[in-house]
Amino acid sequence: MNAETNLQELPQSWKTMLALGILMVVLGIVGMGMSFALTITTVVFFGAFLLVSGCMQLAHALFGKEIQQWQGKAMHAIIALLYIVGGLVTVFNPIAGSFALTAMLAGVFLGMGVYRIYVDLERKKQGKPWGTLSIVGVADILIAAVIMMGMPWTALWVLGLMVAVELVMNGAMLIATALEKRKQERQSQPQGA
């Protein structure tokens, strides 16, 4: 399956996709300027998801017929309560939630960096091309270091900035896809139309 086939299978018109892409880029750029507000909003939504999923899991643990043994019910209930407490803390104290999530994010970047360097060194041992993964791994470690060295201040803007950058990148991808689809539609139309 090639890229042209994939573009033809898209269900939306290129105009809708283009409009969505432009909207996402604009919202992402606005979000970059409001990274603190976007961080708090992101953390509150995350907390709300924790709270809702914790309540659902607690209801399943208490009333679900799938779990027959007391140990299973107890474990599900304990996990559900942890989700609920985490959700409540995050929703009602989003600053503390942003500190915790930012520290976890730094840990993820650190772990990814170390793993990428490890994989790249293994590739080197096997005589395969190497180097690019190590560069990305070092960049990941540097990002983790910048985030952690900037704490507590980075916790107030990093999450929002990452959400904003993701919006811009996703929007740019949608714009590029829409323009390619438009190009293909125009090429497939008869010349006199």
C-alpha positions as CSV (number, residue, x, y, z in Angstrom):
1,M,0.0,0.0,0.0
2,N,1.5,3.3,-1.0
3,A,1.0,6.9,0.2
4,E,-1.2,7.7,-2.8
5,T,-3.6,4.9,-1.9
6,N,-3.7,6.0,1.7
7,L,-4.6,9.6,0.7
8,Q,-7.4,8.4,-1.5
9,E,-8.9,6.4,1.4
10,L,-9.2,9.4,3.7
11,P,-12.9,9.9,4.5
12,Q,-12.8,13.7,4.9
13,S,-12.6,16.2,2.1
14,W,-9.2,18.0,1.9
15,K,-11.0,21.3,2.8
16,T,-12.2,20.0,6.2
17,M,-8.8,18.6,6.9
18,L,-7.1,21.8,5.9
19,A,-9.4,23.9,8.1
20,L,-8.7,21.6,11.1
21,G,-5.0,21.7,10.5
22,I,-5.0,25.5,10.4
23,L,-7.1,25.7,13.5
24,M,-4.8,23.3,15.3
25,V,-1.7,25.3,14.3
26,V,-3.3,28.6,15.4
27,L,-4.4,27.1,18.7
28,G,-1.0,25.6,19.3
29,I,0.7,29.0,18.6
30,V,-1.8,30.6,21.0
31,G,-1.1,27.8,23.5
32,M,2.6,28.5,23.4
33,G,1.9,32.0,24.6
34,M,-0.3,30.7,27.3
35,S,1.7,27.7,28.4
36,F,0.9,28.2,32.1
37,A,-2.8,28.2,31.5
38,L,-2.5,25.3,29.2
39,T,-0.5,23.4,31.7
40,I,-3.1,23.9,34.4
41,T,-5.9,23.0,32.0
42,T,-4.0,19.8,30.9
43,V,-3.4,18.8,34.6
44,V,-7.1,19.4,35.5
45,F,-8.3,17.3,32.6
46,F,-5.8,14.5,33.5
47,G,-7.1,14.7,37.1
48,A,-10.7,14.5,35.9
49,F,-9.8,11.4,33.8
50,L,-8.2,9.8,36.9
51,L,-11.2,10.6,39.0
52,V,-13.8,9.2,36.5
53,S,-11.7,6.1,35.8
54,G,-11.2,5.5,39.5
55,C,-14.9,5.8,40.2
56,M,-15.7,3.4,37.4
57,Q,-13.1,0.9,38.6
58,L,-14.4,1.2,42.2
59,A,-18.0,0.5,41.0
60,H,-16.7,-2.5,39.0
61,A,-14.7,-3.8,42.0
62,L,-17.7,-3.5,44.3
63,F,-20.6,-4.5,42.0
64,G,-19.0,-6.4,39.1
65,K,-19.7,-10.0,38.9
66,E,-16.5,-10.8,37.1
67,I,-14.4,-10.6,40.3
68,Q,-15.4,-13.4,42.6
69,Q,-12.5,-13.6,45.1
70,W,-12.2,-11.1,47.9
71,Q,-8.5,-10.5,47.1
72,G,-9.3,-9.5,43.6
73,K,-12.1,-7.2,44.7
74,A,-9.8,-5.7,47.4
75,M,-6.9,-5.1,44.9
76,H,-9.3,-3.4,42.4
77,A,-10.8,-1.3,45.1
78,I,-7.4,-0.2,46.4
79,I,-6.2,0.8,42.9
80,A,-9.5,2.6,42.3
81,L,-9.1,4.5,45.5
82,L,-5.6,5.5,44.6
83,Y,-6.9,6.8,41.2
84,I,-9.7,8.7,43.0
85,V,-7.3,10.3,45.5
86,G,-4.8,11.1,42.8
87,G,-7.6,12.6,40.7
88,L,-9.0,14.7,43.5
89,V,-5.5,16.0,44.5
90,T,-4.8,16.8,40.8
91,V,-8.1,18.5,40.2
92,F,-8.2,20.6,43.4
93,N,-4.4,21.3,43.5
94,P,-3.3,21.4,39.8
95,I,0.0,23.1,40.7
96,A,1.0,20.1,42.8
97,G,-0.3,17.9,40.0
98,S,1.8,19.7,37.5
99,F,5.0,19.2,39.6
100,A,4.3,15.5,39.8
101,L,3.5,15.1,36.1
102,T,6.5,17.2,35.1
103,A,8.8,15.2,37.2
104,M,7.4,12.0,35.7
105,L,7.8,13.5,32.2
106,A,11.5,14.2,33.0
107,G,11.9,10.6,34.2
108,V,10.4,9.4,30.9
109,F,12.8,11.6,28.9
110,L,15.7,10.3,31.0
111,G,14.6,6.7,30.5
112,M,14.1,7.1,26.8
113,G,17.5,8.7,26.4
114,V,19.3,6.0,28.3
115,Y,17.5,3.3,26.4
116,R,18.2,4.9,23.0
117,I,21.9,5.1,23.8
118,Y,21.9,1.5,24.9
119,V,20.2,0.3,21.7
120,D,22.5,2.4,19.6
121,L,25.6,1.0,21.3
122,E,24.2,-2.5,20.8
123,R,23.8,-1.7,17.1
124,K,27.4,-0.6,17.0
125,K,28.5,-3.9,18.5
126,Q,26.6,-5.7,15.8
127,G,28.3,-3.7,13.1
128,K,25.1,-1.9,12.1
129,P,24.9,1.8,11.4
130,W,24.7,3.8,14.6
131,G,25.0,7.3,16.0
132,T,21.6,8.8,15.3
133,L,19.9,7.1,18.2
134,S,22.7,8.2,20.5
135,I,22.3,11.8,19.5
136,V,18.5,11.6,20.1
137,G,19.2,9.8,23.4
138,V,21.6,12.6,24.5
139,A,19.0,15.2,23.6
140,D,16.4,13.3,25.6
141,I,18.7,13.3,28.6
142,L,19.5,17.0,28.2
143,I,15.7,17.8,28.1
144,A,15.2,15.8,31.3
145,A,18.1,17.6,32.9
146,V,16.8,21.0,31.9
147,I,13.3,20.1,33.1
148,M,14.6,18.9,36.5
149,M,17.1,21.7,37.0
150,G,14.5,24.2,36.3
151,M,12.1,22.8,38.8
152,P,9.8,24.2,40.3
153,W,9.4,26.8,37.6
154,T,9.4,24.3,34.7
155,A,6.5,22.5,36.2
156,L,4.4,25.6,35.5
157,W,4.9,25.7,31.7
158,V,6.5,22.5,30.3
159,L,3.3,20.4,30.0
160,G,1.4,23.3,28.4
161,L,4.3,23.9,26.0
162,M,4.4,20.3,25.0
163,V,0.7,20.2,24.3
164,A,1.0,23.4,22.3
165,V,3.9,22.0,20.2
166,E,2.0,18.8,19.6
167,L,-1.0,20.8,18.4
168,V,1.2,22.7,15.9
169,M,2.9,19.5,14.7
170,N,-0.4,17.7,14.3
171,G,-1.9,20.7,12.5
172,A,1.1,21.0,10.2
173,M,0.8,17.3,9.3
174,L,-3.0,17.7,8.6
175,I,-2.2,20.7,6.4
176,A,0.4,18.9,4.4
177,T,-1.9,15.9,4.0
178,A,-4.8,18.1,2.9
179,L,-2.7,19.9,0.3
180,E,-1.4,16.6,-1.1
181,K,-5.0,15.3,-1.3
182,R,-6.0,18.5,-3.1
183,K,-3.1,18.1,-5.5
184,Q,-4.2,14.5,-6.2
185,E,-7.8,15.5,-6.7
186,R,-6.8,18.2,-9.2
187,Q,-4.5,15.8,-11.1
188,S,-7.3,13.2,-11.4
189,Q,-9.9,15.7,-12.8
190,P,-10.2,15.9,-16.6
191,Q,-8.1,18.8,-18.0
192,G,-11.2,20.7,-19.4
193,A,-13.2,20.6,-16.2
